[in-house]
Amino acid sequence: MRLNSLSFKEGGHCILTFEKPEGWLRATWTGYVDTEEAMQGATNYLNQVGPFHCLYLLNDNVALRGPWFDSTRWLECAWLPQAQRLGLRYVAHVVQADTHIDIMTLKYPQHHIVDALELQLFHDVAMAEEWLRSCQQPVSQPAFQAN
């Protein structure tokens, strides 16, 4: 279900959808997006997700061009605390296909935990989806054994 779509001045887009069967939100970024537009798209996420209280976000940058975010400071200090208050706990971040890197890969290792949020970086959308599915599986508890 499409929640929102933003179009930017140089042809970039950010489409936010709630994928009910999968139980996650997906932000799909395409075209050229500068830092200011990326902040606008990220803020849009915060404004749209309130009613969903969704634990999972697939942030798809495969078709993105441009700098996206040139600093993680705003993400860490402004966006992340708000996203966590809204319930976000797992982020599958798929990097740009043209460079296979972005500020997230330069700042964080492949798998990173920030407070109560898990961030996993991917080069492939299918692998990101699989990781989010695995996060939804209940953790098996060892059987209690009495002595």
C-alpha positions as CSV (number, residue, x, y, z in Angstrom):
1,M,0.0,0.0,0.0
2,R,1.5,3.3,-1.1
3,L,1.7,5.8,1.8
4,N,3.4,8.6,0.1
5,S,5.5,9.6,-2.9
6,L,7.9,12.6,-3.1
7,S,9.4,14.0,-6.3
8,F,12.5,16.1,-6.2
9,K,13.9,18.9,-8.4
10,E,16.3,16.8,-10.4
11,G,14.0,13.9,-11.1
12,G,14.7,11.9,-7.9
13,H,11.8,10.2,-6.0
14,C,11.2,8.6,-2.7
15,I,8.2,6.2,-2.5
16,L,7.1,5.0,0.9
17,T,5.0,1.8,1.0
18,F,3.6,-0.4,3.7
19,E,3.9,-4.0,2.6
20,K,1.3,-5.6,4.7
21,P,1.9,-9.3,3.8
22,E,5.6,-8.8,4.7
23,G,4.9,-6.6,7.7
24,W,7.4,-3.9,6.8
25,L,7.7,-0.4,5.4
26,R,9.8,0.1,2.3
27,A,11.4,3.4,1.3
28,T,12.4,3.2,-2.4
29,W,14.8,6.0,-3.5
30,T,15.4,6.5,-7.2
31,G,17.2,9.1,-9.4
32,Y,19.3,11.9,-8.2
33,V,18.7,12.9,-4.5
34,D,20.8,15.5,-2.8
35,T,21.3,15.8,1.0
36,E,18.4,18.2,1.6
37,E,16.0,16.1,-0.4
38,A,17.2,13.0,1.5
39,M,16.4,14.7,4.8
40,Q,13.0,15.7,3.4
41,G,12.3,12.0,2.5
42,A,13.5,10.7,5.8
43,T,11.3,13.3,7.6
44,N,8.4,12.2,5.5
45,Y,8.9,8.7,6.7
46,L,8.6,9.9,10.3
47,N,5.4,11.8,9.4
48,Q,3.7,8.9,7.6
49,V,4.5,5.8,9.8
50,G,2.9,6.8,13.1
51,P,-0.3,4.6,12.8
52,F,1.7,1.6,11.7
53,H,4.1,1.1,14.7
54,C,6.2,-1.0,12.4
55,L,9.4,-2.6,13.6
56,Y,10.9,-3.1,10.1
57,L,12.2,-0.8,7.4
58,L,13.7,-1.8,4.0
59,N,15.5,1.3,2.8
60,D,16.2,0.6,-0.9
61,N,18.8,2.8,-2.5
62,V,19.6,0.5,-5.5
63,A,18.3,3.0,-8.1
64,L,19.6,6.1,-6.3
65,R,22.2,8.5,-7.7
66,G,23.9,11.4,-6.0
67,P,25.2,12.1,-2.5
68,W,22.1,11.0,-0.6
69,F,23.3,11.9,3.0
70,D,26.7,13.4,3.3
71,S,26.6,13.1,7.1
72,T,25.2,10.6,9.5
73,R,25.1,13.1,12.3
74,W,21.5,14.3,11.4
75,L,20.4,10.6,11.1
76,E,21.8,9.7,14.4
77,C,20.8,12.7,16.4
78,A,17.5,13.8,14.9
79,W,16.0,11.1,12.8
80,L,16.9,7.9,14.6
81,P,15.6,8.8,18.1
82,Q,12.2,9.8,16.5
83,A,12.1,6.6,14.4
84,Q,12.8,4.5,17.5
85,R,10.0,6.3,19.4
86,L,7.7,5.3,16.6
87,G,8.7,1.7,17.0
88,L,11.4,1.1,14.4
89,R,13.9,-1.7,15.5
90,Y,15.3,-3.3,12.3
91,V,16.6,-1.5,9.2
92,A,17.7,-3.3,6.1
93,H,19.7,-0.7,4.1
94,V,20.4,-1.6,0.5
95,V,23.3,0.6,-0.9
96,Q,23.4,2.3,-4.3
97,A,24.0,-0.1,-7.2
98,D,26.3,2.3,-9.1
99,T,28.8,2.7,-6.3
100,H,28.0,-0.1,-3.8
101,I,28.8,2.4,-1.1
102,D,27.2,5.4,0.6
103,I,27.7,7.2,3.8
104,M,26.2,4.3,5.7
105,T,28.8,1.8,4.5
106,L,31.6,4.2,5.3
107,K,30.3,4.9,8.8
108,Y,29.1,1.5,9.9
109,P,30.2,-2.1,9.6
110,Q,28.1,-4.6,7.7
111,H,25.9,-5.2,10.8
112,H,25.5,-2.6,13.5
113,I,23.4,-2.1,16.6
114,V,22.6,1.4,17.7
115,D,20.8,1.3,21.1
116,A,17.8,-0.9,20.4
117,L,18.0,-0.7,16.6
118,E,19.7,-3.2,14.3
119,L,21.1,-1.9,11.0
120,Q,22.2,-4.4,8.4
121,L,23.8,-3.3,5.1
122,F,23.1,-5.1,1.8
123,H,24.0,-4.9,-1.9
124,D,20.9,-6.9,-3.0
125,V,17.2,-6.2,-2.2
126,A,16.3,-10.0,-2.1
127,M,18.9,-10.5,0.7
128,A,17.6,-7.5,2.6
129,E,14.1,-8.9,2.4
130,E,15.3,-12.3,3.6
131,W,17.1,-10.7,6.6
132,L,13.9,-8.8,7.6
133,R,11.9,-12.1,7.4
134,S,14.5,-13.7,9.7
135,C,14.1,-10.8,12.1
136,Q,10.4,-11.6,12.3
137,Q,11.0,-15.2,13.4
138,P,10.6,-15.9,17.1
139,V,13.8,-16.7,18.8
140,S,13.8,-20.4,19.9
141,Q,14.2,-20.9,23.6
142,P,16.0,-23.9,25.0
143,A,13.8,-26.4,26.6
144,F,13.8,-26.3,30.4
145,Q,15.4,-29.4,31.9
146,A,14.8,-30.2,35.5
147,N,17.7,-31.9,37.4
